[in-house]
Amino acid sequence: MSEDIWAAQDTNPDAIEAALRELLRERHAANEALAPARVLNLVVVVDREWKGEIANRLERVGRYHASRTVLCAVEEQRRTLDAVATVSYQEPQGSALGVMHESVEIDIGPAHLSGLRTIVDPVLIGEIPTVMWSPHGHGEAVQSLLPLIDVMLIDSDDIDDPAEAFARAEHLRRKTYIVDLAWLRTTPWRERLAATFDLPERLEALRAMNELEVRHRETSMASALLLAGWMSSRLAWPSSHLRLWDGRVAGQARNGTGDVTVSLRTAEQEAPGLAGVTVSCSDGTSLSLQRGDGGLDATERTGDGHEYSWKILGASRGEGGILGEGVRQALLRDPTYVPALNAARGLCPA
Amino acid sequence: MSATSPLSAADTDNPLVAGLERLPVHPTSLVIFGATGDLAHRKLLPALYNLAHEGQLPERFEVIGVGRRTQEDEEFRDTVIDSIERFSRRRPDPSVLEGLLTELRYVQGSFDDDEVYAELGRTLAEFDSAAGRKLDRVFYLSTAPEFFPLIAGKLGDHNLHQVENASVRIVIEKPFGYDLASARKLNAELLEVFEEPQIFRIDHYLGKETVQNLMALRFANALFEPVWNRNYIDHVQITAAEDIGIGGRAGYYEHSGALRDLVQNHMLQLLALLTMEPPTAFDANRLRDEKLKVLEAIVPPTLDDVASMALRAQYAPGVVGGAEVPGYREEDGVARYSRTPTYAALRLYVSNWRWAGVPFYLRTGKQLSRKLTEIAVVLKQIPHVALQSSGSVGIQANQLVFTVQPDEGVSVSIGAKIPGTRMRIRPVNMEFRYGTSFLSESPEAYERLILDAMRGDATLFTRNDEVEALWGIIDPILEAWESDTSSTIPQYDAGSSGPREADALLDDGRIWRRL
């Protein structure tokens, strides 16, 4: 990967934008096969001391790099803007086309947050969607940028109290489209549960479900609640708040034909997200999915007592992959998140 | 049930599927005939790995390779590892690869050997037993076409073509026949064993993103439809140019030639997608019904017409990429006086209300100056030029160009003013390139198509009546060319843009686009 870099201290947005334009112009003039990516802008607001860590996470999103990433690092006491603009690219081979990505790091001070829109707006590419991610809070910056953005990237697992995390999600989703990384951590599980119950004989069992257990890393209760909320919303279960009971968080929902026990358990696990899901039905059948190497380990128990085990293949995306998926999802629209969020709010432990 | 509505007692659809990008695929055993062949090695096995990596394979998935080469399961696994490590679009994750290999089996034997099918039946039953249910079955025939009827027949003989409470599908690779008569015969032979909905004829071109984007561009934009007809479109050029020769495929190519290799399938499919009427829904039969209608509107030439609407040629020695290359007739395995065309160009008309009088020019060739597959829709000239001053190339007809390879994308040429004091116009391009406009890389066509076949979605596969319609267009040309044993076959220099004689196919001052 090659890079062209511009840097300035005590600068301003117009100068940053002009520098980016010039970097792109010069590189395109040097090699016409290089064209700028024009998919989406990503604005990230972070604490200055965590800038490096967040930059590393952004590096690991694989092929899902934003076309232009604007990283605003908030530094106590700072009153001026320092900026570094970078155009990165790989020289294309033969007649192939090469794509350039742009990034801007702007060091800002707390006093800039309320008017952050006036700093960021001139630096964005027009006519393409803008996504914002503010992993360290900075509500003032979010409020300032909301009129500019199309999508807000959040992580409900970042906030210890899921009720508070979901209240934030609900507040933001009334103002813009949100992509929740905690929800994306449940995607492979949702896909697998949907596939499992796609077989005609199992679809019937879905109506007879009487127990749903979700196992999760301690810090990922929001993900677990979203998965339970998804199941609840898809199957139209009336449910109520879960309670701490017998070492787990559990409660009852109603599944048309009977009660469903919904429970969440914490599990020892290094990676954020879910560790396993078990679905049991009144006829004695159950299906358990457990995170394992190279995919999910599945175990099915049938009503007549047989047990079958197999591996459902799939590589772990890692947290870099989850963030990349968040960026990609910003271009899509998922109609099932909001119902799942509402149901998850209803399940939040009282 | 609506896409997002929850389950009610009367629902038979799966309510958990709504909103998911990846639709479920039922548990499947995939049997690859010709598992040690080149297609399996380069495309199918790497595609399976990529599907596994992305978690897109069915929850229970077993693979059985069938081949004539003598080897044990373990040796077959080594071959699979080699294929994936060399040709996968991503570096394999060891634990996913290991998982994929765990249940991999190999059945050795000749395709006419009943014991192969008996062993296959036992292995499939074993997989079913381990799963506690009947798995769907997909038989992928990655073999020479002469084995298609034989294998289909044997599958039927051994009752492997149907399973209670599970689906059985057969996938066959092009060519679907050698001419119209053989295509009809092949269809009849397949249909003796399988129902048409079980048969998936794969043309990997249809799995390419750009080809599908042809439909998106036409039917998801109000911009193009008003001009998509004889009133605004002057002509269309479809080009499939290759900058390589026949390599080690003389045996296949001598038998096939340019018309069968690319025109009868890929290029006519592109033409159908470009010209068909909008389907009422994007499902297998409605889409293929529309393609069939437009293919049937292409009037096949009479034998007398062929000379004026079709041209064939062969590459002569030349220079490609700075290196001297032999002519076609000097290639290993090619007859010294071979009459097999390595280049074919056609002029076709679609005889319906929308397209009457619009010529469609198709050309394909090997050992040309560059590799390029594109569709160029050339609009008519504007009726009156008021703006133009001298000193420029001037106003030119707008062109909408879909590039299938090497860089997938779409460009529109428009007239724009050259900066300066005078009103001078020249064409400029508005470009859309997948690489700059989407975050994801396009999956390999085979990944999409294998998944569709396992899911039973035949939208991007060719139906039997379509195959026969495609051959119906080409058959008279083949007949005319193959019955002519005396006229000179035009030669073009390897590394050139093709034979000069091809220019004569274009009339009314039209010219071929530069490769």
Contacts between the chains, C-beta under 8 A, distances in Angstrom:
chain1	res1	chain2	res2	distance
A	35	B	431	7.6
A	35	B	433	6.6
A	35	B	435	7.8
A	35	B	436	5.1
A	36	B	436	6.8
A	37	B	435	7.8
A	37	B	436	5.1
A	37	B	437	7.9
A	38	B	436	5.7
A	38	B	437	6.2
A	39	B	436	7.5
A	39	B	437	6.0
A	39	B	438	6.3
A	39	B	439	5.5
A	40	B	439	7.8
A	63	B	439	6.5
A	63	B	440	6.9
A	63	B	441	5.9
A	64	B	439	4.7
A	64	B	440	7.6
A	65	B	439	7.5
A	94	B	406	7.9
A	95	B	370	7.1
A	95	B	406	6.0
A	95	B	407	7.7
A	96	B	406	6.3
A	96	B	407	6.4
A	97	B	407	4.7
A	97	B	433	5.7
A	97	B	435	5.6
A	97	B	436	7.5
A	99	B	435	5.0
A	99	B	436	5.4
A	188	B	55	5.6
A	190	B	16	7.2
A	190	B	20	6.6
A	191	B	20	5.8
A	191	B	22	5.5
A	191	B	24	7.7
A	191	B	55	6.9
A	192	B	55	7.9
A	192	B	59	6.5
A	193	B	16	5.9
A	194	B	14	6.3
A	194	B	16	3.8
A	194	B	17	5.0
A	194	B	20	5.8
A	194	B	24	5.7
A	195	B	24	3.7
A	195	B	25	7.0
A	195	B	58	7.1
A	195	B	59	5.5
A	196	B	59	6.3
A	197	B	14	5.8
A	197	B	16	5.7
A	198	B	14	4.9
A	198	B	16	7.9
A	198	B	17	6.8
A	198	B	24	3.9
A	198	B	26	6.7
A	199	B	26	6.3
A	199	B	27	7.7
A	199	B	133	7.8
A	200	B	12	7.9
A	203	B	12	7.2
A	203	B	14	5.8
A	206	B	7	6.9
A	206	B	14	7.9
A	206	B	15	7.8
A	206	B	16	7.5
A	207	B	7	7.0
A	207	B	9	7.4
A	231	B	16	7.7
A	233	B	6	6.8
A	234	B	6	5.6
A	234	B	7	7.0
A	234	B	15	4.8
A	234	B	16	5.4
A	234	B	18	7.0
A	235	B	6	5.9
A	235	B	7	5.2
A	235	B	15	6.4
A	236	B	6	3.7
A	236	B	7	6.4
A	236	B	8	7.6
A	256	B	9	6.9
A	293	B	95	4.1
A	294	B	93	6.7
A	294	B	94	7.9
A	294	B	95	3.1
A	294	B	96	4.5
A	294	B	97	7.9
A	294	B	98	6.4
A	294	B	99	4.5
A	295	B	55	7.0
A	295	B	95	7.8
A	295	B	96	6.7
A	295	B	99	6.0
A	298	B	59	6.4
A	300	B	132	7.4
A	302	B	132	6.6
A	306	B	132	6.1
A	308	B	130	7.4
A	308	B	131	6.6
A	308	B	132	4.9
A	310	B	59	7.2
A	310	B	60	5.6
A	310	B	131	7.5
A	311	B	99	4.9
A	311	B	102	7.3
A	312	B	55	7.3
A	312	B	59	4.9
A	313	B	52	4.1
A	313	B	53	7.7
A	313	B	55	6.8
A	313	B	57	5.8
A	313	B	61	7.4
A	313	B	96	5.4
A	313	B	99	4.8
A	313	B	100	6.1
A	314	B	52	7.2
A	314	B	53	7.2
A	314	B	54	6.8
A	314	B	55	2.9
A	314	B	96	7.0
A	315	B	53	4.8
A	315	B	54	7.6
A	315	B	55	7.6
A	315	B	93	4.3
A	315	B	95	7.8
A	315	B	96	5.0
A	327	B	439	6.7
A	328	B	439	5.1
A	328	B	440	6.5
A	331	B	439	7.1
A	332	B	21	7.5
A	334	B	19	5.2
A	335	B	3	6.9
A	335	B	4	4.8
A	335	B	18	6.9
A	335	B	19	5.1
A	336	B	4	6.4
A	336	B	18	5.8
A	336	B	19	3.4
A	337	B	19	7.7
A	339	B	4	7.4
